[in-house]
Amino acid sequence: MPSPDVVLITKADCHLCSAARTAVGRVTQSLGIGWREQSVDDDPELRERFAEEIPVVLVDGIQRDFWKIDEARLERTLRRVLGQQA
């Protein structure tokens, strides 16, 4: 089974983004999967789509959380996607 595509959408000078990086990193590391970061500063389409919701976590292209990332919810979501018991 392929690993889920976990993307953290961020922007520069965002204190919530720093906390989100830590949260996403901790959850994905515990599950042995990777993640990547995309900045709205580099992508006008992302900036328009997410505007005031930054940071945003996408799992396989679906928005799963924004602003303050809930680690327990993210872990449950990823376990479901991975076919593991949550």
N, CA, C and O atoms as a Maestro MAE file, in Angstrom:
{
 s_m_m2io_version
 :::
 2.0.0
}

f_m_ct {
 s_m_title
 :::
 protein
 m_atom[344] {
  # First column is atom index #
  i_m_mmod_type
  r_m_x_coord
  r_m_y_coord
  r_m_z_coord
  i_m_residue_number
  s_m_chain_name
  s_m_pdb_residue_name
  s_m_pdb_atom_name
  i_m_atomic_number
  :::
  1 25 0.846 -1.176 0.000 1 A "MET " " N  " 7
  2 3 0.000 0.000 0.000 1 A "MET " " CA " 6
  3 2 0.893 1.241 0.000 1 A "MET " " C  " 6
  4 15 1.790 1.356 0.835 1 A "MET " " O  " 8
  5 25 0.654 2.167 -0.927 2 A "PRO " " N  " 7
  6 3 1.485 3.373 -0.964 2 A "PRO " " CA " 6
  7 2 1.226 4.258 0.249 2 A "PRO " " C  " 6
  8 15 0.154 4.232 0.854 2 A "PRO " " O  " 8
  9 25 2.226 5.025 0.572 3 A "SER " " N  " 7
  10 3 2.148 5.951 1.694 3 A "SER " " CA " 6
  11 2 1.253 7.129 1.324 3 A "SER " " C  " 6
  12 15 1.263 7.564 0.172 3 A "SER " " O  " 8
  13 25 0.481 7.656 2.271 4 A "PRO " " N  " 7
  14 3 -0.352 8.820 1.961 4 A "PRO " " CA " 6
  15 2 0.502 10.052 1.645 4 A "PRO " " C  " 6
  16 15 1.624 10.191 2.133 4 A "PRO " " O  " 8
  17 25 -0.044 10.922 0.834 5 A "ASP " " N  " 7
  18 3 0.615 12.181 0.488 5 A "ASP " " CA " 6
  19 2 0.204 13.217 1.528 5 A "ASP " " C  " 6
  20 15 -0.920 13.717 1.504 5 A "ASP " " O  " 8
  21 25 1.114 13.534 2.436 6 A "VAL " " N  " 7
  22 3 0.842 14.490 3.510 6 A "VAL " " CA " 6
  23 2 1.545 15.798 3.157 6 A "VAL " " C  " 6
  24 15 2.763 15.838 2.987 6 A "VAL " " O  " 8
  25 25 0.759 16.858 3.050 7 A "VAL " " N  " 7
  26 3 1.294 18.166 2.673 7 A "VAL " " CA " 6
  27 2 0.872 19.187 3.721 7 A "VAL " " C  " 6
  28 15 -0.298 19.271 4.092 7 A "VAL " " O  " 8
  29 25 1.836 19.954 4.185 8 A "LEU " " N  " 7
  30 3 1.563 21.060 5.097 8 A "LEU " " CA " 6
  31 2 1.698 22.349 4.297 8 A "LEU " " C  " 6
  32 15 2.765 22.649 3.762 8 A "LEU " " O  " 8
  33 25 0.617 23.102 4.222 9 A "ILE " " N  " 7
  34 3 0.606 24.377 3.512 9 A "ILE " " CA " 6
  35 2 0.930 25.469 4.531 9 A "ILE " " C  " 6
  36 15 0.260 25.582 5.558 9 A "ILE " " O  " 8
  37 25 1.960 26.275 4.246 10 A "THR " " N  " 7
  38 3 2.431 27.285 5.187 10 A "THR " " CA " 6
  39 2 2.637 28.617 4.472 10 A "THR " " C  " 6
  40 15 2.413 28.745 3.268 10 A "THR " " O  " 8
  41 25 3.073 29.611 5.260 11 A "LYS " " N  " 7
  42 3 3.489 30.895 4.707 11 A "LYS " " CA " 6
  43 2 4.595 31.447 5.601 11 A "LYS " " C  " 6
  44 15 4.785 30.987 6.727 11 A "LYS " " O  " 8
  45 25 5.306 32.418 5.096 12 A "ALA " " N  " 7
  46 3 6.400 33.029 5.850 12 A "ALA " " CA " 6
  47 2 5.855 33.781 7.067 12 A "ALA " " C  " 6
  48 15 4.716 34.247 7.079 12 A "ALA " " O  " 8
  49 25 6.705 33.879 8.085 13 A "ASP " " N  " 7
  50 3 6.377 34.648 9.295 13 A "ASP " " CA " 6
  51 2 5.060 34.207 9.930 13 A "ASP " " C  " 6
  52 15 4.210 35.035 10.259 13 A "ASP " " O  " 8
  53 25 4.904 32.914 10.095 14 A "CYS " " N  " 7
  54 3 3.666 32.340 10.619 14 A "CYS " " CA " 6
  55 2 4.000 31.504 11.850 14 A "CYS " " C  " 6
  56 15 4.569 30.419 11.733 14 A "CYS " " O  " 8
  57 25 3.646 32.012 13.035 15 A "HIS " " N  " 7
  58 3 3.967 31.268 14.259 15 A "HIS " " CA " 6
  59 2 3.190 29.959 14.350 15 A "HIS " " C  " 6
  60 15 3.699 28.982 14.900 15 A "HIS " " O  " 8
  61 25 1.971 29.921 13.824 16 A "LEU " " N  " 7
  62 3 1.210 28.672 13.820 16 A "LEU " " CA " 6
  63 2 1.850 27.629 12.905 16 A "LEU " " C  " 6
  64 15 1.732 26.428 13.146 16 A "LEU " " O  " 8
  65 25 2.529 28.095 11.850 17 A "CYS " " N  " 7
  66 3 3.187 27.175 10.920 17 A "CYS " " CA " 6
  67 2 4.335 26.445 11.600 17 A "CYS " " C  " 6
  68 15 4.558 25.264 11.336 17 A "CYS " " O  " 8
  69 25 5.058 27.122 12.460 18 A "SER " " N  " 7
  70 3 6.152 26.477 13.191 18 A "SER " " CA " 6
  71 2 5.619 25.354 14.066 18 A "SER " " C  " 6
  72 15 6.180 24.258 14.082 18 A "SER " " O  " 8
  73 25 4.551 25.616 14.786 19 A "ALA " " N  " 7
  74 3 3.937 24.589 15.625 19 A "ALA " " CA " 6
  75 2 3.392 23.450 14.767 19 A "ALA " " C  " 6
  76 15 3.480 22.283 15.150 19 A "ALA " " O  " 8
  77 25 2.832 23.788 13.614 20 A "ALA " " N  " 7
  78 3 2.285 22.764 12.717 20 A "ALA " " CA " 6
  79 2 3.383 21.860 12.174 20 A "ALA " " C  " 6
  80 15 3.187 20.650 12.061 20 A "ALA " " O  " 8
  81 25 4.539 22.432 11.835 21 A "ARG " " N  " 7
  82 3 5.669 21.616 11.355 21 A "ARG " " CA " 6
  83 2 6.048 20.579 12.405 21 A "ARG " " C  " 6
  84 15 6.266 19.409 12.092 21 A "ARG " " O  " 8
  85 25 6.122 21.025 13.646 22 A "THR " " N  " 7
  86 3 6.479 20.126 14.736 22 A "THR " " CA " 6
  87 2 5.435 19.016 14.883 22 A "THR " " C  " 6
  88 15 5.784 17.842 15.005 22 A "THR " " O  " 8
  89 25 4.162 19.391 14.871 23 A "ALA " " N  " 7
  90 3 3.079 18.415 15.037 23 A "ALA " " CA " 6
  91 2 3.056 17.401 13.898 23 A "ALA " " C  " 6
  92 15 2.998 16.196 14.140 23 A "ALA " " O  " 8
  93 25 3.100 17.880 12.668 24 A "VAL " " N  " 7
  94 3 3.065 16.981 11.511 24 A "VAL " " CA " 6
  95 2 4.305 16.084 11.510 24 A "VAL " " C  " 6
  96 15 4.213 14.887 11.238 24 A "VAL " " O  " 8
  97 25 5.445 16.661 11.810 25 A "GLY " " N  " 7
  98 3 6.677 15.877 11.865 25 A "GLY " " CA " 6
  99 2 6.623 14.779 12.909 25 A "GLY " " C  " 6
  100 15 7.056 13.654 12.660 25 A "GLY " " O  " 8
  101 25 6.100 15.101 14.060 26 A "ARG " " N  " 7
  102 3 6.017 14.119 15.143 26 A "ARG " " CA " 6
  103 2 5.085 12.958 14.760 26 A "ARG " " C  " 6
  104 15 5.432 11.793 14.957 26 A "ARG " " O  " 8
  105 25 3.912 13.274 14.218 27 A "VAL " " N  " 7
  106 3 2.934 12.242 13.859 27 A "VAL " " CA " 6
  107 2 3.451 11.372 12.720 27 A "VAL " " C  " 6
  108 15 3.390 10.145 12.795 27 A "VAL " " O  " 8
  109 25 3.956 12.000 11.673 28 A "THR " " N  " 7
  110 3 4.409 11.206 10.522 28 A "THR " " CA " 6
  111 2 5.622 10.358 10.889 28 A "THR " " C  " 6
  112 15 5.740 9.223 10.430 28 A "THR " " O  " 8
  113 25 6.512 10.886 11.699 29 A "GLN " " N  " 7
  114 3 7.673 10.107 12.117 29 A "GLN " " CA " 6
  115 2 7.240 8.885 12.918 29 A "GLN " " C  " 6
  116 15 7.796 7.800 12.743 29 A "GLN " " O  " 8
  117 25 6.258 9.052 13.791 30 A "SER " " N  " 7
  118 3 5.802 7.921 14.602 30 A "SER " " CA " 6
  119 2 5.182 6.826 13.744 30 A "SER " " C  " 6
  120 15 5.176 5.660 14.138 30 A "SER " " O  " 8
  121 25 4.659 7.192 12.569 31 A "LEU " " N  " 7
  122 3 4.040 6.218 11.669 31 A "LEU " " CA " 6
  123 2 4.983 5.767 10.551 31 A "LEU " " C  " 6
  124 15 4.635 4.907 9.742 31 A "LEU " " O  " 8
  125 25 6.170 6.353 10.519 32 A "GLY " " N  " 7
  126 3 7.156 5.959 9.515 32 A "GLY " " CA " 6
  127 2 6.824 6.417 8.111 32 A "GLY " " C  " 6
  128 15 7.156 5.739 7.139 32 A "GLY " " O  " 8
  129 25 6.169 7.567 7.998 33 A "ILE " " N  " 7
  130 3 5.847 8.090 6.666 33 A "ILE " " CA " 6
  131 2 6.427 9.494 6.524 33 A "ILE " " C  " 6
  132 15 6.762 10.143 7.515 33 A "ILE " " O  " 8
  133 25 6.539 9.946 5.300 34 A "GLY " " N  " 7
  134 3 7.085 11.264 5.028 34 A "GLY " " CA " 6
  135 2 5.988 12.299 4.851 34 A "GLY " " C  " 6
  136 15 4.800 11.978 4.816 34 A "GLY " " O  " 8
  137 25 6.413 13.535 4.743 35 A "TRP " " N  " 7
  138 3 5.511 14.643 4.474 35 A "TRP " " CA " 6
  139 2 6.306 15.716 3.757 35 A "TRP " " C  " 6
  140 15 7.536 15.674 3.724 35 A "TRP " " O  " 8
  141 25 5.599 16.677 3.183 36 A "ARG " " N  " 7
  142 3 6.280 17.779 2.513 36 A "ARG " " CA " 6
  143 2 5.555 19.071 2.829 36 A "ARG " " C  " 6
  144 15 4.410 19.078 3.281 36 A "ARG " " O  " 8
  145 25 6.244 20.143 2.581 37 A "GLU " " N  " 7
  146 3 5.709 21.466 2.866 37 A "GLU " " CA " 6
  147 2 5.614 22.273 1.581 37 A "GLU " " C  " 6
  148 15 6.506 22.215 0.734 37 A "GLU " " O  " 8
  149 25 4.535 23.022 1.440 38 A "GLN " " N  " 7
  150 3 4.365 23.941 0.326 38 A "GLN " " CA " 6
  151 2 3.991 25.295 0.905 38 A "GLN " " C  " 6
  152 15 3.203 25.379 1.848 38 A "GLN " " O  " 8
  153 25 4.549 26.341 0.348 39 A "SER " " N  " 7
  154 3 4.277 27.690 0.831 39 A "SER " " CA " 6
  155 2 3.327 28.416 -0.110 39 A "SER " " C  " 6
  156 15 3.479 28.358 -1.331 39 A "SER " " O  " 8
  157 25 2.352 29.095 0.465 40 A "VAL " " N  " 7
  158 3 1.460 29.921 -0.354 40 A "VAL " " CA " 6
  159 2 2.212 31.105 -0.940 40 A "VAL " " C  " 6
  160 15 1.758 31.728 -1.900 40 A "VAL " " O  " 8
  161 25 3.373 31.413 -0.353 41 A "ASP " " N  " 7
  162 3 4.189 32.511 -0.867 41 A "ASP " " CA " 6
  163 2 4.738 32.204 -2.254 41 A "ASP " " C  " 6
  164 15 5.067 33.113 -3.016 41 A "ASP " " O  " 8
  165 25 4.833 30.919 -2.575 42 A "ASP " " N  " 7
  166 3 5.369 30.489 -3.863 42 A "ASP " " CA " 6
  167 2 4.288 30.062 -4.850 42 A "ASP " " C  " 6
  168 15 4.596 29.707 -5.988 42 A "ASP " " O  " 8
  169 25 3.025 30.091 -4.429 43 A "ASP " " N  " 7
  170 3 1.956 29.557 -5.262 43 A "ASP " " CA " 6
  171 2 0.682 30.393 -5.096 43 A "ASP " " C  " 6
  172 15 -0.044 30.224 -4.116 43 A "ASP " " O  " 8
  173 25 0.409 31.287 -6.040 44 A "PRO " " N  " 7
  174 3 -0.781 32.147 -5.936 44 A "PRO " " CA " 6
  175 2 -2.092 31.359 -5.837 44 A "PRO " " C  " 6
  176 15 -3.023 31.798 -5.161 44 A "PRO " " O  " 8
  177 25 -2.173 30.222 -6.491 45 A "GLU " " N  " 7
  178 3 -3.397 29.410 -6.436 45 A "GLU " " CA " 6
  179 2 -3.642 28.896 -5.012 45 A "GLU " " C  " 6
  180 15 -4.768 28.934 -4.516 45 A "GLU " " O  " 8
  181 25 -2.581 28.418 -4.366 46 A "LEU " " N  " 7
  182 3 -2.713 27.979 -2.970 46 A "LEU " " CA " 6
  183 2 -3.086 29.156 -2.071 46 A "LEU " " C  " 6
  184 15 -3.922 29.015 -1.179 46 A "LEU " " O  " 8
  185 25 -2.474 30.305 -2.301 47 A "ARG " " N  " 7
  186 3 -2.762 31.496 -1.496 47 A "ARG " " CA " 6
  187 2 -4.242 31.857 -1.595 47 A "ARG " " C  " 6
  188 15 -4.878 32.162 -0.587 47 A "ARG " " O  " 8
  189 25 -4.782 31.821 -2.799 48 A "GLU " " N  " 7
  190 3 -6.192 32.143 -2.986 48 A "GLU " " CA " 6
  191 2 -7.095 31.086 -2.353 48 A "GLU " " C  " 6
  192 15 -8.100 31.420 -1.726 48 A "GLU " " O  " 8
  193 25 -6.741 29.829 -2.515 49 A "ARG " " N  " 7
  194 3 -7.570 28.726 -2.011 49 A "ARG " " CA " 6
  195 2 -7.644 28.704 -0.489 49 A "ARG " " C  " 6
  196 15 -8.714 28.487 0.078 49 A "ARG " " O  " 8
  197 25 -6.497 28.932 0.185 50 A "PHE " " N  " 7
  198 3 -6.464 28.764 1.630 50 A "PHE " " CA " 6
  199 2 -6.420 30.070 2.414 50 A "PHE " " C  " 6
  200 15 -6.663 30.065 3.621 50 A "PHE " " O  " 8
  201 25 -6.125 31.158 1.775 51 A "ALA " " N  " 7
  202 3 -6.143 32.515 2.350 51 A "ALA " " CA " 6
  203 2 -5.850 32.564 3.842 51 A "ALA " " C  " 6
  204 15 -4.686 32.561 4.242 51 A "ALA " " O  " 8
  205 25 -6.879 32.608 4.662 52 A "GLU " " N  " 7
  206 3 -6.724 32.813 6.101 52 A "GLU " " CA " 6
  207 2 -6.691 31.523 6.918 52 A "GLU " " C  " 6
  208 15 -6.728 31.585 8.147 52 A "GLU " " O  " 8
  209 25 -6.623 30.379 6.284 53 A "GLU " " N  " 7
  210 3 -6.652 29.108 7.016 53 A "GLU " " CA " 6
  211 2 -5.265 28.546 7.303 53 A "GLU " " C  " 6
  212 15 -5.164 27.452 7.859 53 A "GLU " " O  " 8
  213 25 -4.225 29.228 6.958 54 A "ILE " " N  " 7
  214 3 -2.849 28.746 7.083 54 A "ILE " " CA " 6
  215 2 -2.480 28.587 8.553 54 A "ILE " " C  " 6
  216 15 -2.829 29.457 9.350 54 A "ILE " " O  " 8
  217 25 -1.798 27.532 8.946 55 A "PRO " " N  " 7
  218 3 -1.381 26.383 8.164 55 A "PRO " " CA " 6
  219 2 -2.534 25.408 7.913 55 A "PRO " " C  " 6
  220 15 -3.520 25.376 8.650 55 A "PRO " " O  " 8
  221 25 -2.379 24.626 6.866 56 A "VAL " " N  " 7
  222 3 -3.371 23.628 6.469 56 A "VAL " " CA " 6
  223 2 -2.655 22.305 6.250 56 A "VAL " " C  " 6
  224 15 -1.562 22.266 5.685 56 A "VAL " " O  " 8
  225 25 -3.281 21.215 6.702 57 A "VAL " " N  " 7
  226 3 -2.755 19.879 6.424 57 A "VAL " " CA " 6
  227 2 -3.675 19.210 5.413 57 A "VAL " " C  " 6
  228 15 -4.889 19.139 5.604 57 A "VAL " " O  " 8
  229 25 -3.070 18.720 4.332 58 A "LEU " " N  " 7
  230 3 -3.781 17.935 3.326 58 A "LEU " " CA " 6
  231 2 -3.282 16.499 3.403 58 A "LEU " " C  " 6
  232 15 -2.083 16.258 3.536 58 A "LEU " " O  " 8
  233 25 -4.201 15.555 3.319 59 A "VAL " " N  " 7
  234 3 -3.842 14.145 3.217 59 A "VAL " " CA " 6
  235 2 -4.472 13.640 1.938 59 A "VAL " " C  " 6
  236 15 -5.695 13.628 1.794 59 A "VAL " " O  " 8
  237 25 -3.631 13.225 1.015 60 A "ASP " " N  " 7
  238 3 -4.074 12.791 -0.314 60 A "ASP " " CA " 6
  239 2 -4.985 13.833 -0.966 60 A "ASP " " C  " 6
  240 15 -5.991 13.496 -1.591 60 A "ASP " " O  " 8
  241 25 -4.612 15.109 -0.806 61 A "GLY " " N  " 7
  242 3 -5.321 16.196 -1.461 61 A "GLY " " CA " 6
  243 2 -6.566 16.692 -0.736 61 A "GLY " " C  " 6
  244 15 -7.205 17.642 -1.189 61 A "GLY " " O  " 8
  245 25 -6.921 16.063 0.385 62 A "ILE " " N  " 7
  246 3 -8.118 16.450 1.140 62 A "ILE " " CA " 6
  247 2 -7.700 17.237 2.379 62 A "ILE " " C  " 6
  248 15 -6.847 16.794 3.148 62 A "ILE " " O  " 8
  249 25 -8.306 18.403 2.565 63 A "GLN " " N  " 7
  250 3 -7.996 19.215 3.739 63 A "GLN " " CA " 6
  251 2 -8.474 18.492 4.989 63 A "GLN " " C  " 6
  252 15 -9.645 18.131 5.103 63 A "GLN " " O  " 8
  253 25 -7.539 18.283 5.936 64 A "ARG " " N  " 7
  254 3 -7.858 17.552 7.162 64 A "ARG " " CA " 6
  255 2 -7.810 18.408 8.410 64 A "ARG " " C  " 6
  256 15 -8.448 18.069 9.407 64 A "ARG " " O  " 8
  257 25 -7.081 19.499 8.386 65 A "ASP " " N  " 7
  258 3 -6.979 20.356 9.561 65 A "ASP " " CA " 6
  259 2 -6.396 21.689 9.139 65 A "ASP " " C  " 6
  260 15 -5.759 21.797 8.091 65 A "ASP " " O  " 8
  261 25 -6.620 22.715 9.972 66 A "PHE " " N  " 7
  262 3 -6.017 24.011 9.713 66 A "PHE " " CA " 6
  263 2 -5.854 24.757 11.026 66 A "PHE " " C  " 6
  264 15 -6.410 24.368 12.053 66 A "PHE " " O  " 8
  265 25 -5.080 25.837 10.975 67 A "TRP " " N  " 7
  266 3 -4.669 26.660 12.111 67 A "TRP " " CA " 6
  267 2 -3.884 25.846 13.125 67 A "TRP " " C  " 6
  268 15 -2.673 25.694 12.963 67 A "TRP " " O  " 8
  269 25 -4.511 25.320 14.153 68 A "LYS " " N  " 7
  270 3 -3.805 24.523 15.153 68 A "LYS " " CA " 6
  271 2 -4.024 23.051 14.820 68 A "LYS " " C  " 6
  272 15 -5.153 22.561 14.839 68 A "LYS " " O  " 8
  273 25 -2.941 22.356 14.518 69 A "ILE " " N  " 7
  274 3 -3.044 20.972 14.064 69 A "ILE " " CA " 6
  275 2 -3.258 20.051 15.260 69 A "ILE " " C  " 6
  276 15 -2.487 20.065 16.219 69 A "ILE " " O  " 8
  277 25 -4.319 19.253 15.183 70 A "ASP " " N  " 7
  278 3 -4.657 18.297 16.229 70 A "ASP " " CA " 6
  279 2 -3.921 16.988 15.921 70 A "ASP " " C  " 6
  280 15 -4.294 16.254 15.006 70 A "ASP " " O  " 8
  281 25 -2.879 16.711 16.697 71 A "GLU " " N  " 7
  282 3 -2.041 15.535 16.425 71 A "GLU " " CA " 6
  283 2 -2.823 14.238 16.513 71 A "GLU " " C  " 6
  284 15 -2.632 13.353 15.678 71 A "GLU " " O  " 8
  285 25 -3.692 14.098 17.496 72 A "ALA " " N  " 7
  286 3 -4.461 12.857 17.647 72 A "ALA " " CA " 6
  287 2 -5.365 12.636 16.437 72 A "ALA " " C  " 6
  288 15 -5.464 11.517 15.932 72 A "ALA " " O  " 8
  289 25 -6.020 13.692 15.974 73 A "ARG " " N  " 7
  290 3 -6.897 13.561 14.802 73 A "ARG " " CA " 6
  291 2 -6.092 13.221 13.557 73 A "ARG " " C  " 6
  292 15 -6.505 12.380 12.758 73 A "ARG " " O  " 8
  293 25 -4.943 13.872 13.387 74 A "LEU " " N  " 7
  294 3 -4.097 13.578 12.235 74 A "LEU " " CA " 6
  295 2 -3.616 12.130 12.276 74 A "LEU " " C  " 6
  296 15 -3.604 11.449 11.250 74 A "LEU " " O  " 8
  297 25 -3.225 11.665 13.445 75 A "GLU " " N  " 7
  298 3 -2.779 10.269 13.554 75 A "GLU " " CA " 6
  299 2 -3.911 9.300 13.216 75 A "GLU " " C  " 6
  300 15 -3.689 8.325 12.498 75 A "GLU " " O  " 8
  301 25 -5.112 9.550 13.718 76 A "ARG " " N  " 7
  302 3 -6.256 8.684 13.394 76 A "ARG " " CA " 6
  303 2 -6.511 8.665 11.890 76 A "ARG " " C  " 6
  304 15 -6.735 7.606 11.303 76 A "ARG " " O  " 8
  305 25 -6.476 9.842 11.273 77 A "THR " " N  " 7
  306 3 -6.704 9.939 9.826 77 A "THR " " CA " 6
  307 2 -5.656 9.136 9.063 77 A "THR " " C  " 6
  308 15 -5.990 8.359 8.169 77 A "THR " " O  " 8
  309 25 -4.398 9.327 9.419 78 A "LEU " " N  " 7
  310 3 -3.325 8.627 8.711 78 A "LEU " " CA " 6
  311 2 -3.388 7.117 8.939 78 A "LEU " " C  " 6
  312 15 -3.127 6.342 8.019 78 A "LEU " " O  " 8
  313 25 -3.729 6.700 10.140 79 A "ARG " " N  " 7
  314 3 -3.868 5.256 10.397 79 A "ARG " " CA " 6
  315 2 -4.972 4.657 9.544 79 A "ARG " " C  " 6
  316 15 -4.819 3.558 9.011 79 A "ARG " " O  " 8
  317 25 -6.094 5.378 9.411 80 A "ARG " " N  " 7
  318 3 -7.175 4.888 8.538 80 A "ARG " " CA " 6
  319 2 -6.699 4.755 7.102 80 A "ARG " " C  " 6
  320 15 -6.961 3.750 6.441 80 A "ARG " " O  " 8
  321 25 -5.996 5.777 6.622 81 A "VAL " " N  " 7
  322 3 -5.494 5.759 5.244 81 A "VAL " " CA " 6
  323 2 -4.504 4.603 5.061 81 A "VAL " " C  " 6
  324 15 -4.470 3.964 4.010 81 A "VAL " " O  " 8
  325 25 -3.708 4.348 6.085 82 A "LEU " " N  " 7
  326 3 -2.735 3.261 6.023 82 A "LEU " " CA " 6
  327 2 -3.344 1.887 6.254 82 A "LEU " " C  " 6
  328 15 -2.668 0.870 6.099 82 A "LEU " " O  " 8
  329 25 -4.634 1.853 6.627 83 A "GLY " " N  " 7
  330 3 -5.300 0.585 6.885 83 A "GLY " " CA " 6
  331 2 -4.964 0.001 8.235 83 A "GLY " " C  " 6
  332 15 -5.104 -1.204 8.444 83 A "GLY " " O  " 8
  333 25 -4.521 0.842 9.162 84 A "GLN " " N  " 7
  334 3 -4.194 0.410 10.512 84 A "GLN " " CA " 6
  335 2 -5.343 0.767 11.441 84 A "GLN " " C  " 6
  336 15 -6.145 1.654 11.151 84 A "GLN " " O  " 8
  337 25 -5.407 0.070 12.545 85 A "GLN " " N  " 7
  338 3 -6.425 0.384 13.545 85 A "GLN " " CA " 6
  339 2 -6.091 1.716 14.188 85 A "GLN " " C  " 6
  340 15 -4.954 1.943 14.600 85 A "GLN " " O  " 8
  341 25 -7.066 2.587 14.274 86 A "ALA " " N  " 7
  342 3 -6.854 3.914 14.877 86 A "ALA " " CA " 6
  343 2 -6.905 3.860 16.381 86 A "ALA " " C  " 6
  344 15 -6.746 4.887 17.041 86 A "ALA " " O  " 8
  :::
 }
 m_bond[343] {
  # First column is bond index #
  i_m_from
  i_m_to
  i_m_order
  :::
  1 1 2 1
  2 2 3 1
  3 3 4 2
  4 3 5 1
  5 5 6 1
  6 6 7 1
  7 7 8 2
  8 7 9 1
  9 9 10 1
  10 10 11 1
  11 11 12 2
  12 11 13 1
  13 13 14 1
  14 14 15 1
  15 15 16 2
  16 15 17 1
  17 17 18 1
  18 18 19 1
  19 19 20 2
  20 19 21 1
  21 21 22 1
  22 22 23 1
  23 23 24 2
  24 23 25 1
  25 25 26 1
  26 26 27 1
  27 27 28 2
  28 27 29 1
  29 29 30 1
  30 30 31 1
  31 31 32 2
  32 31 33 1
  33 33 34 1
  34 34 35 1
  35 35 36 2
  36 35 37 1
  37 37 38 1
  38 38 39 1
  39 39 40 2
  40 39 41 1
  41 41 42 1
  42 42 43 1
  43 43 44 2
  44 43 45 1
  45 45 46 1
  46 46 47 1
  47 47 48 2
  48 47 49 1
  49 49 50 1
  50 50 51 1
  51 51 52 2
  52 51 53 1
  53 53 54 1
  54 54 55 1
  55 55 56 2
  56 55 57 1
  57 57 58 1
  58 58 59 1
  59 59 60 2
  60 59 61 1
  61 61 62 1
  62 62 63 1
  63 63 64 2
  64 63 65 1
  65 65 66 1
  66 66 67 1
  67 67 68 2
  68 67 69 1
  69 69 70 1
  70 70 71 1
  71 71 72 2
  72 71 73 1
  73 73 74 1
  74 74 75 1
  75 75 76 2
  76 75 77 1
  77 77 78 1
  78 78 79 1
  79 79 80 2
  80 79 81 1
  81 81 82 1
  82 82 83 1
  83 83 84 2
  84 83 85 1
  85 85 86 1
  86 86 87 1
  87 87 88 2
  88 87 89 1
  89 89 90 1
  90 90 91 1
  91 91 92 2
  92 91 93 1
  93 93 94 1
  94 94 95 1
  95 95 96 2
  96 95 97 1
  97 97 98 1
  98 98 99 1
  99 99 100 2
  100 99 101 1
  101 101 102 1
  102 102 103 1
  103 103 104 2
  104 103 105 1
  105 105 106 1
  106 106 107 1
  107 107 108 2
  108 107 109 1
  109 109 110 1
  110 110 111 1
  111 111 112 2
  112 111 113 1
  113 113 114 1
  114 114 115 1
  115 115 116 2
  116 115 117 1
  117 117 118 1
  118 118 119 1
  119 119 120 2
  120 119 121 1
  121 121 122 1
  122 122 123 1
  123 123 124 2
  124 123 125 1
  125 125 126 1
  126 126 127 1
  127 127 128 2
  128 127 129 1
  129 129 130 1
  130 130 131 1
  131 131 132 2
  132 131 133 1
  133 133 134 1
  134 134 135 1
  135 135 136 2
  136 135 137 1
  137 137 138 1
  138 138 139 1
  139 139 140 2
  140 139 141 1
  141 141 142 1
  142 142 143 1
  143 143 144 2
  144 143 145 1
  145 145 146 1
  146 146 147 1
  147 147 148 2
  148 147 149 1
  149 149 150 1
  150 150 151 1
  151 151 152 2
  152 151 153 1
  153 153 154 1
  154 154 155 1
  155 155 156 2
  156 155 157 1
  157 157 158 1
  158 158 159 1
  159 159 160 2
  160 159 161 1
  161 161 162 1
  162 162 163 1
  163 163 164 2
  164 163 165 1
  165 165 166 1
  166 166 167 1
  167 167 168 2
  168 167 169 1
  169 169 170 1
  170 170 171 1
  171 171 172 2
  172 171 173 1
  173 173 174 1
  174 174 175 1
  175 175 176 2
  176 175 177 1
  177 177 178 1
  178 178 179 1
  179 179 180 2
  180 179 181 1
  181 181 182 1
  182 182 183 1
  183 183 184 2
  184 183 185 1
  185 185 186 1
  186 186 187 1
  187 187 188 2
  188 187 189 1
  189 189 190 1
  190 190 191 1
  191 191 192 2
  192 191 193 1
  193 193 194 1
  194 194 195 1
  195 195 196 2
  196 195 197 1
  197 197 198 1
  198 198 199 1
  199 199 200 2
  200 199 201 1
  201 201 202 1
  202 202 203 1
  203 203 204 2
  204 203 205 1
  205 205 206 1
  206 206 207 1
  207 207 208 2
  208 207 209 1
  209 209 210 1
  210 210 211 1
  211 211 212 2
  212 211 213 1
  213 213 214 1
  214 214 215 1
  215 215 216 2
  216 215 217 1
  217 217 218 1
  218 218 219 1
  219 219 220 2
  220 219 221 1
  221 221 222 1
  222 222 223 1
  223 223 224 2
  224 223 225 1
  225 225 226 1
  226 226 227 1
  227 227 228 2
  228 227 229 1
  229 229 230 1
  230 230 231 1
  231 231 232 2
  232 231 233 1
  233 233 234 1
  234 234 235 1
  235 235 236 2
  236 235 237 1
  237 237 238 1
  238 238 239 1
  239 239 240 2
  240 239 241 1
  241 241 242 1
  242 242 243 1
  243 243 244 2
  244 243 245 1
  245 245 246 1
  246 246 247 1
  247 247 248 2
  248 247 249 1
  249 249 250 1
  250 250 251 1
  251 251 252 2
  252 251 253 1
  253 253 254 1
  254 254 255 1
  255 255 256 2
  256 255 257 1
  257 257 258 1
  258 258 259 1
  259 259 260 2
  260 259 261 1
  261 261 262 1
  262 262 263 1
  263 263 264 2
  264 263 265 1
  265 265 266 1
  266 266 267 1
  267 267 268 2
  268 267 269 1
  269 269 270 1
  270 270 271 1
  271 271 272 2
  272 271 273 1
  273 273 274 1
  274 274 275 1
  275 275 276 2
  276 275 277 1
  277 277 278 1
  278 278 279 1
  279 279 280 2
  280 279 281 1
  281 281 282 1
  282 282 283 1
  283 283 284 2
  284 283 285 1
  285 285 286 1
  286 286 287 1
  287 287 288 2
  288 287 289 1
  289 289 290 1
  290 290 291 1
  291 291 292 2
  292 291 293 1
  293 293 294 1
  294 294 295 1
  295 295 296 2
  296 295 297 1
  297 297 298 1
  298 298 299 1
  299 299 300 2
  300 299 301 1
  301 301 302 1
  302 302 303 1
  303 303 304 2
  304 303 305 1
  305 305 306 1
  306 306 307 1
  307 307 308 2
  308 307 309 1
  309 309 310 1
  310 310 311 1
  311 311 312 2
  312 311 313 1
  313 313 314 1
  314 314 315 1
  315 315 316 2
  316 315 317 1
  317 317 318 1
  318 318 319 1
  319 319 320 2
  320 319 321 1
  321 321 322 1
  322 322 323 1
  323 323 324 2
  324 323 325 1
  325 325 326 1
  326 326 327 1
  327 327 328 2
  328 327 329 1
  329 329 330 1
  330 330 331 1
  331 331 332 2
  332 331 333 1
  333 333 334 1
  334 334 335 1
  335 335 336 2
  336 335 337 1
  337 337 338 1
  338 338 339 1
  339 339 340 2
  340 339 341 1
  341 341 342 1
  342 342 343 1
  343 343 344 2
  :::
 }
}
